[in-house]
Amino acid sequence: MTDNKEAPREQTRSQQEFLKAAEPLQQLVRAVLREERDVMHLRRRSEIYQKILDHVRQRIP
């Protein structure tokens, strides 16, 4: 029986940079990406910019 476990994947350069970032910045990026995923398949994204701006304003004084 063969072992189907995948070898651990090497992180991309962007993943490495993300992990180096401060936690508040990581949270901001995650929040923005979550908003984008929520509207990814919709044709109209009129509110996405406001939602992203709101996240930035919450985390950057």
PyMOL Python script that loads the backbone (N, CA, C, O; Angstrom):
from pymol import cmd

cmd.read_pdbstr("""\
ATOM      1  N   MET A   1       0.843  -1.171   0.000  1.00  0.00           N
ATOM      2  CA  MET A   1       0.000   0.000   0.000  1.00  0.00           C
ATOM      3  C   MET A   1       0.894   1.241   0.000  1.00  0.00           C
ATOM      4  O   MET A   1       1.826   1.342   0.797  1.00  0.00           O
ATOM      5  N   THR A   2       0.608   2.170  -0.885  1.00  0.00           N
ATOM      6  CA  THR A   2       1.446   3.362  -0.984  1.00  0.00           C
ATOM      7  C   THR A   2       0.970   4.442  -0.032  1.00  0.00           C
ATOM      8  O   THR A   2      -0.211   4.526   0.304  1.00  0.00           O
ATOM      9  N   ASP A   3       1.895   5.250   0.387  1.00  0.00           N
ATOM     10  CA  ASP A   3       1.587   6.345   1.293  1.00  0.00           C
ATOM     11  C   ASP A   3       1.241   7.577   0.460  1.00  0.00           C
ATOM     12  O   ASP A   3       2.080   8.065  -0.298  1.00  0.00           O
ATOM     13  N   ASN A   4       0.017   8.086   0.591  1.00  0.00           N
ATOM     14  CA  ASN A   4      -0.440   9.213  -0.212  1.00  0.00           C
ATOM     15  C   ASN A   4      -0.217  10.562   0.460  1.00  0.00           C
ATOM     16  O   ASN A   4      -0.751  11.574   0.007  1.00  0.00           O
ATOM     17  N   LYS A   5       0.554  10.587   1.519  1.00  0.00           N
ATOM     18  CA  LYS A   5       0.808  11.865   2.185  1.00  0.00           C
ATOM     19  C   LYS A   5       1.669  12.740   1.289  1.00  0.00           C
ATOM     20  O   LYS A   5       2.639  12.286   0.682  1.00  0.00           O
ATOM     21  N   GLU A   6       1.285  14.012   1.225  1.00  0.00           N
ATOM     22  CA  GLU A   6       2.070  14.945   0.432  1.00  0.00           C
ATOM     23  C   GLU A   6       3.211  15.496   1.275  1.00  0.00           C
ATOM     24  O   GLU A   6       3.080  15.681   2.485  1.00  0.00           O
ATOM     25  N   ALA A   7       4.307  15.747   0.625  1.00  0.00           N
ATOM     26  CA  ALA A   7       5.429  16.379   1.316  1.00  0.00           C
ATOM     27  C   ALA A   7       5.041  17.813   1.639  1.00  0.00           C
ATOM     28  O   ALA A   7       4.281  18.431   0.893  1.00  0.00           O
ATOM     29  N   PRO A   8       5.555  18.351   2.743  1.00  0.00           N
ATOM     30  CA  PRO A   8       5.235  19.745   3.063  1.00  0.00           C
ATOM     31  C   PRO A   8       5.660  20.666   1.921  1.00  0.00           C
ATOM     32  O   PRO A   8       6.765  20.558   1.388  1.00  0.00           O
ATOM     33  N   ARG A   9       4.762  21.565   1.565  1.00  0.00           N
ATOM     34  CA  ARG A   9       5.049  22.468   0.457  1.00  0.00           C
ATOM     35  C   ARG A   9       5.907  23.629   0.931  1.00  0.00           C
ATOM     36  O   ARG A   9       5.781  24.107   2.058  1.00  0.00           O
ATOM     37  N   GLU A  10       6.765  24.059   0.055  1.00  0.00           N
ATOM     38  CA  GLU A  10       7.591  25.213   0.351  1.00  0.00           C
ATOM     39  C   GLU A  10       6.727  26.467   0.249  1.00  0.00           C
ATOM     40  O   GLU A  10       5.873  26.571  -0.631  1.00  0.00           O
ATOM     41  N   GLN A  11       6.951  27.407   1.145  1.00  0.00           N
ATOM     42  CA  GLN A  11       6.166  28.635   1.127  1.00  0.00           C
ATOM     43  C   GLN A  11       6.628  29.539  -0.010  1.00  0.00           C
ATOM     44  O   GLN A  11       7.812  29.597  -0.341  1.00  0.00           O
ATOM     45  N   THR A  12       5.660  30.244  -0.599  1.00  0.00           N
ATOM     46  CA  THR A  12       6.006  31.216  -1.627  1.00  0.00           C
ATOM     47  C   THR A  12       6.639  32.431  -0.969  1.00  0.00           C
ATOM     48  O   THR A  12       6.584  32.588   0.251  1.00  0.00           O
ATOM     49  N   ARG A  13       7.235  33.280  -1.777  1.00  0.00           N
ATOM     50  CA  ARG A  13       7.862  34.485  -1.241  1.00  0.00           C
ATOM     51  C   ARG A  13       6.819  35.396  -0.595  1.00  0.00           C
ATOM     52  O   ARG A  13       7.080  36.011   0.439  1.00  0.00           O
ATOM     53  N   SER A  14       5.647  35.477  -1.205  1.00  0.00           N
ATOM     54  CA  SER A  14       4.602  36.329  -0.624  1.00  0.00           C
ATOM     55  C   SER A  14       4.111  35.763   0.709  1.00  0.00           C
ATOM     56  O   SER A  14       3.804  36.525   1.625  1.00  0.00           O
ATOM     57  N   GLN A  15       4.034  34.441   0.828  1.00  0.00           N
ATOM     58  CA  GLN A  15       3.641  33.837   2.105  1.00  0.00           C
ATOM     59  C   GLN A  15       4.691  34.120   3.175  1.00  0.00           C
ATOM     60  O   GLN A  15       4.351  34.396   4.326  1.00  0.00           O
ATOM     61  N   GLN A  16       5.954  34.051   2.799  1.00  0.00           N
ATOM     62  CA  GLN A  16       7.025  34.345   3.750  1.00  0.00           C
ATOM     63  C   GLN A  16       6.953  35.796   4.216  1.00  0.00           C
ATOM     64  O   GLN A  16       7.111  36.076   5.405  1.00  0.00           O
ATOM     65  N   GLU A  17       6.715  36.718   3.284  1.00  0.00           N
ATOM     66  CA  GLU A  17       6.602  38.134   3.637  1.00  0.00           C
ATOM     67  C   GLU A  17       5.397  38.365   4.542  1.00  0.00           C
ATOM     68  O   GLU A  17       5.469  39.142   5.494  1.00  0.00           O
ATOM     69  N   PHE A  18       4.291  37.688   4.242  1.00  0.00           N
ATOM     70  CA  PHE A  18       3.087  37.827   5.062  1.00  0.00           C
ATOM     71  C   PHE A  18       3.370  37.388   6.497  1.00  0.00           C
ATOM     72  O   PHE A  18       2.964  38.060   7.445  1.00  0.00           O
ATOM     73  N   LEU A  19       4.062  36.269   6.655  1.00  0.00           N
ATOM     74  CA  LEU A  19       4.352  35.763   7.992  1.00  0.00           C
ATOM     75  C   LEU A  19       5.336  36.651   8.757  1.00  0.00           C
ATOM     76  O   LEU A  19       5.360  36.629   9.987  1.00  0.00           O
ATOM     77  N   LYS A  20       6.140  37.424   8.045  1.00  0.00           N
ATOM     78  CA  LYS A  20       7.067  38.357   8.684  1.00  0.00           C
ATOM     79  C   LYS A  20       6.357  39.619   9.173  1.00  0.00           C
ATOM     80  O   LYS A  20       6.857  40.311  10.060  1.00  0.00           O
ATOM     81  N   ALA A  21       5.202  39.916   8.598  1.00  0.00           N
ATOM     82  CA  ALA A  21       4.487  41.157   8.923  1.00  0.00           C
ATOM     83  C   ALA A  21       3.958  41.113  10.351  1.00  0.00           C
ATOM     84  O   ALA A  21       3.738  40.042  10.918  1.00  0.00           O
ATOM     85  N   ALA A  22       3.761  42.287  10.913  1.00  0.00           N
ATOM     86  CA  ALA A  22       3.201  42.399  12.261  1.00  0.00           C
ATOM     87  C   ALA A  22       1.779  41.846  12.274  1.00  0.00           C
ATOM     88  O   ALA A  22       1.082  41.874  11.260  1.00  0.00           O
ATOM     89  N   GLU A  23       1.363  41.350  13.419  1.00  0.00           N
ATOM     90  CA  GLU A  23       0.038  40.732  13.549  1.00  0.00           C
ATOM     91  C   GLU A  23      -1.101  41.666  13.114  1.00  0.00           C
ATOM     92  O   GLU A  23      -2.018  41.205  12.434  1.00  0.00           O
ATOM     93  N   PRO A  24      -1.083  42.953  13.476  1.00  0.00           N
ATOM     94  CA  PRO A  24      -2.180  43.827  13.021  1.00  0.00           C
ATOM     95  C   PRO A  24      -2.269  43.912  11.496  1.00  0.00           C
ATOM     96  O   PRO A  24      -3.364  43.985  10.938  1.00  0.00           O
ATOM     97  N   LEU A  25      -1.126  43.901  10.833  1.00  0.00           N
ATOM     98  CA  LEU A  25      -1.131  43.940   9.375  1.00  0.00           C
ATOM     99  C   LEU A  25      -1.653  42.626   8.803  1.00  0.00           C
ATOM    100  O   LEU A  25      -2.394  42.635   7.820  1.00  0.00           O
ATOM    101  N   GLN A  26      -1.284  41.509   9.396  1.00  0.00           N
ATOM    102  CA  GLN A  26      -1.810  40.216   8.955  1.00  0.00           C
ATOM    103  C   GLN A  26      -3.328  40.181   9.107  1.00  0.00           C
ATOM    104  O   GLN A  26      -4.030  39.685   8.226  1.00  0.00           O
ATOM    105  N   GLN A  27      -3.832  40.702  10.218  1.00  0.00           N
ATOM    106  CA  GLN A  27      -5.278  40.732  10.438  1.00  0.00           C
ATOM    107  C   GLN A  27      -5.969  41.588   9.387  1.00  0.00           C
ATOM    108  O   GLN A  27      -7.043  41.235   8.900  1.00  0.00           O
ATOM    109  N   LEU A  28      -5.356  42.709   9.041  1.00  0.00           N
ATOM    110  CA  LEU A  28      -5.926  43.587   8.022  1.00  0.00           C
ATOM    111  C   LEU A  28      -5.994  42.872   6.682  1.00  0.00           C
ATOM    112  O   LEU A  28      -7.024  42.910   6.009  1.00  0.00           O
ATOM    113  N   VAL A  29      -4.915  42.228   6.296  1.00  0.00           N
ATOM    114  CA  VAL A  29      -4.882  41.512   5.016  1.00  0.00           C
ATOM    115  C   VAL A  29      -5.931  40.404   5.002  1.00  0.00           C
ATOM    116  O   VAL A  29      -6.636  40.228   4.008  1.00  0.00           O
ATOM    117  N   ARG A  30      -6.035  39.661   6.094  1.00  0.00           N
ATOM    118  CA  ARG A  30      -7.043  38.592   6.161  1.00  0.00           C
ATOM    119  C   ARG A  30      -8.456  39.152   6.038  1.00  0.00           C
ATOM    120  O   ARG A  30      -9.294  38.576   5.344  1.00  0.00           O
ATOM    121  N   ALA A  31      -8.724  40.265   6.702  1.00  0.00           N
ATOM    122  CA  ALA A  31     -10.059  40.872   6.649  1.00  0.00           C
ATOM    123  C   ALA A  31     -10.389  41.340   5.238  1.00  0.00           C
ATOM    124  O   ALA A  31     -11.506  41.142   4.758  1.00  0.00           O
ATOM    125  N   VAL A  32      -9.424  41.956   4.580  1.00  0.00           N
ATOM    126  CA  VAL A  32      -9.643  42.431   3.212  1.00  0.00           C
ATOM    127  C   VAL A  32      -9.892  41.252   2.281  1.00  0.00           C
ATOM    128  O   VAL A  32     -10.801  41.300   1.453  1.00  0.00           O
ATOM    129  N   LEU A  33      -9.098  40.200   2.407  1.00  0.00           N
ATOM    130  CA  LEU A  33      -9.290  39.029   1.549  1.00  0.00           C
ATOM    131  C   LEU A  33     -10.622  38.341   1.816  1.00  0.00           C
ATOM    132  O   LEU A  33     -11.253  37.827   0.893  1.00  0.00           O
ATOM    133  N   ARG A  34     -11.049  38.329   3.066  1.00  0.00           N
ATOM    134  CA  ARG A  34     -12.347  37.739   3.407  1.00  0.00           C
ATOM    135  C   ARG A  34     -13.473  38.522   2.727  1.00  0.00           C
ATOM    136  O   ARG A  34     -14.404  37.927   2.185  1.00  0.00           O
ATOM    137  N   GLU A  35     -13.390  39.850   2.755  1.00  0.00           N
ATOM    138  CA  GLU A  35     -14.394  40.675   2.077  1.00  0.00           C
ATOM    139  C   GLU A  35     -14.384  40.405   0.581  1.00  0.00           C
ATOM    140  O   GLU A  35     -15.440  40.300  -0.043  1.00  0.00           O
ATOM    141  N   GLU A  36     -13.199  40.292   0.009  1.00  0.00           N
ATOM    142  CA  GLU A  36     -13.091  40.044  -1.426  1.00  0.00           C
ATOM    143  C   GLU A  36     -13.679  38.680  -1.778  1.00  0.00           C
ATOM    144  O   GLU A  36     -14.372  38.555  -2.787  1.00  0.00           O
ATOM    145  N   ARG A  37     -13.418  37.666  -0.974  1.00  0.00           N
ATOM    146  CA  ARG A  37     -13.978  36.336  -1.246  1.00  0.00           C
ATOM    147  C   ARG A  37     -15.494  36.347  -1.199  1.00  0.00           C
ATOM    148  O   ARG A  37     -16.154  35.643  -1.964  1.00  0.00           O
ATOM    149  N   ASP A  38     -16.043  37.151  -0.296  1.00  0.00           N
ATOM    150  CA  ASP A  38     -17.500  37.216  -0.171  1.00  0.00           C
ATOM    151  C   ASP A  38     -18.165  37.731  -1.443  1.00  0.00           C
ATOM    152  O   ASP A  38     -19.307  37.371  -1.729  1.00  0.00           O
ATOM    153  N   VAL A  39     -17.469  38.567  -2.207  1.00  0.00           N
ATOM    154  CA  VAL A  39     -18.071  39.136  -3.414  1.00  0.00           C
ATOM    155  C   VAL A  39     -17.388  38.658  -4.695  1.00  0.00           C
ATOM    156  O   VAL A  39     -17.683  39.158  -5.780  1.00  0.00           O
ATOM    157  N   MET A  40     -16.496  37.712  -4.574  1.00  0.00           N
ATOM    158  CA  MET A  40     -15.671  37.269  -5.693  1.00  0.00           C
ATOM    159  C   MET A  40     -16.495  36.882  -6.924  1.00  0.00           C
ATOM    160  O   MET A  40     -16.110  37.202  -8.048  1.00  0.00           O
ATOM    161  N   HIS A  41     -17.599  36.214  -6.725  1.00  0.00           N
ATOM    162  CA  HIS A  41     -18.354  35.695  -7.861  1.00  0.00           C
ATOM    163  C   HIS A  41     -19.530  36.578  -8.245  1.00  0.00           C
ATOM    164  O   HIS A  41     -20.320  36.216  -9.117  1.00  0.00           O
ATOM    165  N   LEU A  42     -19.653  37.720  -7.608  1.00  0.00           N
ATOM    166  CA  LEU A  42     -20.723  38.643  -7.954  1.00  0.00           C
ATOM    167  C   LEU A  42     -20.251  39.574  -9.065  1.00  0.00           C
ATOM    168  O   LEU A  42     -19.058  39.844  -9.207  1.00  0.00           O
ATOM    169  N   ARG A  43     -21.191  40.047  -9.834  1.00  0.00           N
ATOM    170  CA  ARG A  43     -20.819  40.958 -10.909  1.00  0.00           C
ATOM    171  C   ARG A  43     -20.525  42.354 -10.385  1.00  0.00           C
ATOM    172  O   ARG A  43     -19.606  43.026 -10.855  1.00  0.00           O
ATOM    173  N   ARG A  44     -21.308  42.779  -9.415  1.00  0.00           N
ATOM    174  CA  ARG A  44     -21.144  44.134  -8.891  1.00  0.00           C
ATOM    175  C   ARG A  44     -20.431  44.084  -7.553  1.00  0.00           C
ATOM    176  O   ARG A  44     -20.796  43.311  -6.667  1.00  0.00           O
ATOM    177  N   ARG A  45     -19.436  44.896  -7.422  1.00  0.00           N
ATOM    178  CA  ARG A  45     -18.670  44.949  -6.180  1.00  0.00           C
ATOM    179  C   ARG A  45     -18.664  46.372  -5.630  1.00  0.00           C
ATOM    180  O   ARG A  45     -17.657  46.831  -5.092  1.00  0.00           O
ATOM    181  N   SER A  46     -19.765  47.049  -5.764  1.00  0.00           N
ATOM    182  CA  SER A  46     -19.803  48.470  -5.424  1.00  0.00           C
ATOM    183  C   SER A  46     -19.432  48.761  -3.979  1.00  0.00           C
ATOM    184  O   SER A  46     -18.877  49.823  -3.695  1.00  0.00           O
ATOM    185  N   GLU A  47     -19.719  47.855  -3.065  1.00  0.00           N
ATOM    186  CA  GLU A  47     -19.446  48.112  -1.656  1.00  0.00           C
ATOM    187  C   GLU A  47     -18.072  47.618  -1.205  1.00  0.00           C
ATOM    188  O   GLU A  47     -17.658  47.914  -0.085  1.00  0.00           O
ATOM    189  N   ILE A  48     -17.373  46.890  -2.029  1.00  0.00           N
ATOM    190  CA  ILE A  48     -16.115  46.292  -1.591  1.00  0.00           C
ATOM    191  C   ILE A  48     -15.099  47.348  -1.188  1.00  0.00           C
ATOM    192  O   ILE A  48     -14.375  47.168  -0.208  1.00  0.00           O
ATOM    193  N   TYR A  49     -15.036  48.440  -1.925  1.00  0.00           N
ATOM    194  CA  TYR A  49     -14.046  49.469  -1.607  1.00  0.00           C
ATOM    195  C   TYR A  49     -14.341  50.123  -0.264  1.00  0.00           C
ATOM    196  O   TYR A  49     -13.424  50.413   0.504  1.00  0.00           O
ATOM    197  N   GLN A  50     -15.605  50.353   0.016  1.00  0.00           N
ATOM    198  CA  GLN A  50     -15.972  50.936   1.303  1.00  0.00           C
ATOM    199  C   GLN A  50     -15.658  49.967   2.440  1.00  0.00           C
ATOM    200  O   GLN A  50     -15.175  50.386   3.492  1.00  0.00           O
ATOM    201  N   LYS A  51     -15.924  48.687   2.241  1.00  0.00           N
ATOM    202  CA  LYS A  51     -15.646  47.698   3.281  1.00  0.00           C
ATOM    203  C   LYS A  51     -14.145  47.593   3.551  1.00  0.00           C
ATOM    204  O   LYS A  51     -13.720  47.494   4.702  1.00  0.00           O
ATOM    205  N   ILE A  52     -13.352  47.615   2.490  1.00  0.00           N
ATOM    206  CA  ILE A  52     -11.898  47.561   2.660  1.00  0.00           C
ATOM    207  C   ILE A  52     -11.416  48.808   3.389  1.00  0.00           C
ATOM    208  O   ILE A  52     -10.598  48.716   4.304  1.00  0.00           O
ATOM    209  N   LEU A  53     -11.916  49.964   2.992  1.00  0.00           N
ATOM    210  CA  LEU A  53     -11.540  51.210   3.656  1.00  0.00           C
ATOM    211  C   LEU A  53     -11.919  51.182   5.134  1.00  0.00           C
ATOM    212  O   LEU A  53     -11.165  51.667   5.977  1.00  0.00           O
ATOM    213  N   ASP A  54     -13.071  50.623   5.448  1.00  0.00           N
ATOM    214  CA  ASP A  54     -13.490  50.504   6.850  1.00  0.00           C
ATOM    215  C   ASP A  54     -12.508  49.646   7.648  1.00  0.00           C
ATOM    216  O   ASP A  54     -12.168  49.984   8.782  1.00  0.00           O
ATOM    217  N   HIS A  55     -12.055  48.543   7.064  1.00  0.00           N
ATOM    218  CA  HIS A  55     -11.080  47.680   7.742  1.00  0.00           C
ATOM    219  C   HIS A  55      -9.773  48.430   7.982  1.00  0.00           C
ATOM    220  O   HIS A  55      -9.183  48.332   9.058  1.00  0.00           O
ATOM    221  N   VAL A  56      -9.330  49.170   6.988  1.00  0.00           N
ATOM    222  CA  VAL A  56      -8.084  49.927   7.127  1.00  0.00           C
ATOM    223  C   VAL A  56      -8.232  50.970   8.222  1.00  0.00           C
ATOM    224  O   VAL A  56      -7.339  51.121   9.056  1.00  0.00           O
ATOM    225  N   ARG A  57      -9.333  51.683   8.233  1.00  0.00           N
ATOM    226  CA  ARG A  57      -9.554  52.722   9.248  1.00  0.00           C
ATOM    227  C   ARG A  57      -9.635  52.138  10.655  1.00  0.00           C
ATOM    228  O   ARG A  57      -9.224  52.787  11.617  1.00  0.00           O
ATOM    229  N   GLN A  58     -10.158  50.926  10.785  1.00  0.00           N
ATOM    230  CA  GLN A  58     -10.245  50.287  12.099  1.00  0.00           C
ATOM    231  C   GLN A  58      -8.866  49.957  12.650  1.00  0.00           C
ATOM    232  O   GLN A  58      -8.651  50.002  13.861  1.00  0.00           O
ATOM    233  N   ARG A  59      -7.944  49.630  11.778  1.00  0.00           N
ATOM    234  CA  ARG A  59      -6.651  49.132  12.232  1.00  0.00           C
ATOM    235  C   ARG A  59      -5.513  50.141  12.147  1.00  0.00           C
ATOM    236  O   ARG A  59      -4.455  49.939  12.743  1.00  0.00           O
ATOM    237  N   ILE A  60      -5.727  51.222  11.411  1.00  0.00           N
ATOM    238  CA  ILE A  60      -4.689  52.242  11.292  1.00  0.00           C
ATOM    239  C   ILE A  60      -5.234  53.543  11.859  1.00  0.00           C
ATOM    240  O   ILE A  60      -6.142  54.144  11.284  1.00  0.00           O
ATOM    241  N   PRO A  61      -4.679  53.982  12.995  1.00  0.00           N
ATOM    242  CA  PRO A  61      -5.191  55.214  13.624  1.00  0.00           C
ATOM    243  C   PRO A  61      -4.856  56.456  12.822  1.00  0.00           C
ATOM    244  O   PRO A  61      -5.218  57.564  13.220  1.00  0.00           O
TER     245      PRO A  61
END
""", "prot")
cmd.dss("prot")
cmd.show_as("cartoon", "prot")
cmd.util.cbc("prot")
cmd.orient("prot")
